[in-house]
Amino acid sequence: MRSELINKIFTVEAEAEKIVQEAKDQGRKMVTQARLEGDQALHVAGEKAAQDRERAILEAQEASDRRLKEEQEILEKQEREEIDLEACVERLASQMVTLLSGTTLREQSQ
């Protein structure tokens, strides 16, 4: 009977060691899986952050391009208006010279 009891103790001890080993293995697997999932989540978050940053840069560049185009259009319009104004001043000056040279003011000032 004593030997049976000792055999049972060894059997229970062996089963306990087996359960402990399985628990350790399961724990390692769970930790490994958690690390993989964490790494994957970190990678996805990094990619999303990079995409968001790239999108923000593109939007800023597009806004800058639009603003530059608007400013160039305003400058071109001002240059055209200035050229038109200069041409008008030239015509007026020429007409005044023609008008004044045909008057008697020239003769009176002599």
C-alpha positions as CSV (number, residue, x, y, z in Angstrom):
1,M,0.0,0.0,0.0
2,R,2.8,2.3,0.8
3,S,4.4,1.8,-2.6
4,E,1.0,2.6,-4.2
5,L,0.8,5.8,-2.3
6,I,4.3,6.7,-3.3
7,N,3.5,5.9,-6.9
8,K,0.4,8.1,-6.7
9,I,2.4,10.9,-5.2
10,F,5.0,10.6,-8.1
11,T,2.1,10.5,-10.6
12,V,0.4,13.5,-9.1
13,E,3.8,15.3,-8.9
14,A,4.5,14.4,-12.6
15,E,1.1,15.7,-13.6
16,A,1.7,18.9,-11.6
17,E,5.0,19.4,-13.3
18,K,3.4,18.8,-16.6
19,I,0.6,21.3,-15.8
20,V,3.3,23.9,-14.7
21,Q,5.3,23.3,-17.9
22,E,2.2,23.7,-20.0
23,A,1.3,26.9,-18.2
24,K,4.8,28.2,-18.7
25,D,4.6,27.3,-22.4
26,Q,1.2,28.9,-22.7
27,G,2.4,32.0,-20.9
28,R,5.4,32.3,-23.3
29,K,3.1,31.9,-26.3
30,M,0.8,34.5,-24.9
31,V,3.6,36.9,-24.3
32,T,5.0,36.3,-27.8
33,Q,1.6,36.8,-29.3
34,A,1.1,40.0,-27.4
35,R,4.5,41.3,-28.5
36,L,3.7,40.4,-32.1
37,E,0.3,42.2,-31.9
38,G,2.0,45.2,-30.2
39,D,4.7,45.4,-32.8
40,Q,2.1,45.2,-35.5
41,A,-0.1,47.9,-33.9
42,L,3.0,50.1,-33.5
43,H,3.9,49.5,-37.2
44,V,0.4,50.4,-38.3
45,A,0.3,53.5,-36.1
46,G,3.7,54.5,-37.5
47,E,2.6,54.1,-41.1
48,K,-0.6,56.0,-40.4
49,A,1.3,58.8,-38.7
50,A,3.7,58.9,-41.8
51,Q,0.7,59.0,-44.1
52,D,-1.0,61.8,-42.1
53,R,2.3,63.8,-42.1
54,E,2.7,63.3,-45.8
55,R,-0.9,64.3,-46.4
56,A,-0.5,67.5,-44.3
57,I,2.7,68.4,-46.2
58,L,0.9,67.9,-49.5
59,E,-2.0,70.0,-48.4
60,A,0.3,72.8,-47.2
61,Q,2.2,72.7,-50.5
62,E,-1.1,72.9,-52.5
63,A,-2.3,75.8,-50.3
64,S,1.1,77.5,-50.9
65,D,0.9,76.9,-54.6
66,R,-2.6,78.4,-54.7
67,R,-1.6,81.4,-52.7
68,L,1.5,81.9,-55.0
69,K,-0.7,81.7,-58.1
70,E,-3.2,84.2,-56.6
71,E,-0.4,86.6,-55.8
72,Q,1.1,86.2,-59.3
73,E,-2.3,86.9,-60.9
74,I,-2.7,90.0,-58.7
75,L,0.8,91.2,-59.7
76,E,0.2,90.6,-63.4
77,K,-3.0,92.5,-63.2
78,Q,-1.3,95.4,-61.5
79,E,1.5,95.4,-64.1
80,R,-1.1,95.4,-66.9
81,E,-3.0,98.3,-65.2
82,E,0.3,100.2,-64.8
83,I,1.2,99.7,-68.4
84,D,-2.3,100.9,-69.4
85,L,-1.9,103.9,-67.1
86,E,1.5,104.7,-68.5
87,A,0.1,104.6,-72.0
88,C,-2.7,106.9,-71.0
89,V,-0.3,109.4,-69.5
90,E,1.8,109.3,-72.6
91,R,-1.2,110.0,-74.8
92,L,-2.4,112.8,-72.5
93,A,1.1,114.3,-72.5
94,S,1.3,114.1,-76.3
95,Q,-2.1,115.7,-76.7
96,M,-1.2,118.4,-74.2
97,V,2.1,119.1,-76.1
98,T,0.2,119.2,-79.4
99,L,-2.5,121.5,-77.9
100,L,0.0,123.8,-76.2
101,S,2.3,124.0,-79.2
102,G,-0.7,125.2,-81.3
103,T,-1.7,128.0,-78.9
104,T,-0.4,131.5,-78.5
105,L,0.9,130.8,-75.0
106,R,4.2,130.0,-76.6
107,E,4.3,133.3,-78.3
108,Q,3.3,135.2,-75.2
109,S,6.0,133.6,-73.0
110,Q,8.7,134.9,-75.4
